[in-house]
Amino acid sequence: MSDDERKSWPEYVGKDANEVEQKLQAEGYNTQVLPQGSPTTRDYRLDRVRLFVDGNNKVVQTPING
């Protein structure tokens, strides 16, 4: 997958993280659900999507793969 194929899902902001996680896993992505502001590693993996959530388990920023 080239950088041109990098994906983002702005439509998932505000949605329940469990539902978003299931959809992304069905597309073949490995997901990580993390509290907003969590530190992350800087490695780049196109098969991974991190979901940053608030205290209500709602996605708070646009998920991207990488």
C-alpha atoms as an extended CHARMM CRD file, in Angstrom:
* protein
*
        66  EXT
         1         1  MET       CA              0.0000000000        0.0000000000        0.0000000000  PROA      1               0.0000000000
         2         2  SER       CA              1.4900000000        3.3530000000       -0.9880000000  PROA      2               0.0000000000
         3         3  ASP       CA              1.0630000000        6.6570000000        0.8410000000  PROA      3               0.0000000000
         4         4  ASP       CA             -1.5380000000        7.5160000000       -1.8130000000  PROA      4               0.0000000000
         5         5  GLU       CA             -3.6750000000        4.7210000000       -0.3780000000  PROA      5               0.0000000000
         6         6  ARG       CA             -3.6310000000        6.0650000000        3.1630000000  PROA      6               0.0000000000
         7         7  LYS       CA             -7.1660000000        6.2310000000        4.4950000000  PROA      7               0.0000000000
         8         8  SER       CA             -8.9780000000        8.3710000000        6.9920000000  PROA      8               0.0000000000
         9         9  TRP       CA            -12.4870000000        8.0920000000        8.3530000000  PROA      9               0.0000000000
        10        10  PRO       CA            -13.7450000000       11.5400000000        9.4390000000  PROA      10              0.0000000000
        11        11  GLU       CA            -17.3030000000       10.2070000000        9.4710000000  PROA      11              0.0000000000
        12        12  TYR       CA            -16.4490000000        8.1290000000       12.5700000000  PROA      12              0.0000000000
        13        13  VAL       CA            -15.7840000000       11.1310000000       14.8370000000  PROA      13              0.0000000000
        14        14  GLY       CA            -18.4560000000       11.1690000000       17.5440000000  PROA      14              0.0000000000
        15        15  LYS       CA            -19.3970000000        7.5140000000       16.9860000000  PROA      15              0.0000000000
        16        16  ASP       CA            -19.1690000000        4.6970000000       19.5270000000  PROA      16              0.0000000000
        17        17  ALA       CA            -15.6500000000        3.2190000000       19.4450000000  PROA      17              0.0000000000
        18        18  ASN       CA            -16.8920000000       -0.3760000000       19.6960000000  PROA      18              0.0000000000
        19        19  GLU       CA            -18.9700000000        0.0010000000       16.5290000000  PROA      19              0.0000000000
        20        20  VAL       CA            -16.1440000000        1.7500000000       14.6730000000  PROA      20              0.0000000000
        21        21  GLU       CA            -13.6700000000       -0.9090000000       15.7910000000  PROA      21              0.0000000000
        22        22  GLN       CA            -15.8860000000       -3.7010000000       14.4360000000  PROA      22              0.0000000000
        23        23  LYS       CA            -16.2590000000       -1.9340000000       11.0620000000  PROA      23              0.0000000000
        24        24  LEU       CA            -12.5280000000       -1.3450000000       10.6900000000  PROA      24              0.0000000000
        25        25  GLN       CA            -11.6520000000       -4.8920000000       11.7250000000  PROA      25              0.0000000000
        26        26  ALA       CA            -14.1110000000       -6.1810000000        9.1070000000  PROA      26              0.0000000000
        27        27  GLU       CA            -12.0690000000       -4.1950000000        6.5500000000  PROA      27              0.0000000000
        28        28  GLY       CA             -8.9130000000       -5.9910000000        7.7330000000  PROA      28              0.0000000000
        29        29  TYR       CA             -7.3860000000       -3.3170000000        9.9640000000  PROA      29              0.0000000000
        30        30  ASN       CA             -5.8140000000       -3.9120000000       13.3590000000  PROA      30              0.0000000000
        31        31  THR       CA             -7.3180000000       -1.4130000000       15.7610000000  PROA      31              0.0000000000
        32        32  GLN       CA             -6.1930000000        0.1480000000       19.0180000000  PROA      32              0.0000000000
        33        33  VAL       CA             -8.6610000000        1.9920000000       21.2330000000  PROA      33              0.0000000000
        34        34  LEU       CA             -6.8570000000        4.5690000000       23.3630000000  PROA      34              0.0000000000
        35        35  PRO       CA             -7.9210000000        7.3810000000       25.6960000000  PROA      35              0.0000000000
        36        36  GLN       CA             -7.6240000000       10.8390000000       24.1690000000  PROA      36              0.0000000000
        37        37  GLY       CA             -4.1040000000       12.2040000000       24.6520000000  PROA      37              0.0000000000
        38        38  SER       CA             -2.4410000000        8.8110000000       25.1220000000  PROA      38              0.0000000000
        39        39  PRO       CA              1.1870000000        8.5280000000       24.0880000000  PROA      39              0.0000000000
        40        40  THR       CA              1.8350000000        6.2930000000       21.0750000000  PROA      40              0.0000000000
        41        41  THR       CA              4.7880000000        4.7490000000       19.3140000000  PROA      41              0.0000000000
        42        42  ARG       CA              5.9900000000        6.4620000000       16.1520000000  PROA      42              0.0000000000
        43        43  ASP       CA              6.2050000000        3.3300000000       14.0200000000  PROA      43              0.0000000000
        44        44  TYR       CA              4.2280000000        3.4680000000       10.7800000000  PROA      44              0.0000000000
        45        45  ARG       CA              1.9010000000        0.5690000000        9.9720000000  PROA      45              0.0000000000
        46        46  LEU       CA             -0.7310000000        0.8790000000        7.2650000000  PROA      46              0.0000000000
        47        47  ASP       CA             -2.6650000000       -2.0660000000        8.7110000000  PROA      47              0.0000000000
        48        48  ARG       CA             -3.2130000000       -0.2590000000       12.0410000000  PROA      48              0.0000000000
        49        49  VAL       CA             -5.8510000000        2.3040000000       12.9800000000  PROA      49              0.0000000000
        50        50  ARG       CA             -5.8250000000        3.9910000000       16.3720000000  PROA      50              0.0000000000
        51        51  LEU       CA             -9.1160000000        5.1780000000       17.8130000000  PROA      51              0.0000000000
        52        52  PHE       CA             -8.7850000000        7.9580000000       20.3690000000  PROA      52              0.0000000000
        53        53  VAL       CA            -11.8170000000        8.1080000000       22.6460000000  PROA      53              0.0000000000
        54        54  ASP       CA            -13.2860000000       10.2710000000       25.4000000000  PROA      54              0.0000000000
        55        55  GLY       CA            -14.7470000000        9.1090000000       28.7070000000  PROA      55              0.0000000000
        56        56  ASN       CA            -17.9650000000        8.0590000000       26.9440000000  PROA      56              0.0000000000
        57        57  ASN       CA            -16.0930000000        5.7800000000       24.5140000000  PROA      57              0.0000000000
        58        58  LYS       CA            -16.8090000000        8.1560000000       21.6090000000  PROA      58              0.0000000000
        59        59  VAL       CA            -14.1800000000        8.6660000000       18.8870000000  PROA      59              0.0000000000
        60        60  VAL       CA            -12.7640000000       12.1970000000       19.3220000000  PROA      60              0.0000000000
        61        61  GLN       CA            -10.4260000000       12.5690000000       16.3390000000  PROA      61              0.0000000000
        62        62  THR       CA            -10.3920000000       11.3430000000       12.7660000000  PROA      62              0.0000000000
        63        63  PRO       CA             -9.0550000000        7.7860000000       12.6400000000  PROA      63              0.0000000000
        64        64  ILE       CA             -6.2720000000        7.2520000000       10.1020000000  PROA      64              0.0000000000
        65        65  ASN       CA             -4.2260000000        4.2180000000        9.2170000000  PROA      65              0.0000000000
        66        66  GLY       CA             -0.5020000000        4.3650000000        9.6950000000  PROA      66              0.0000000000
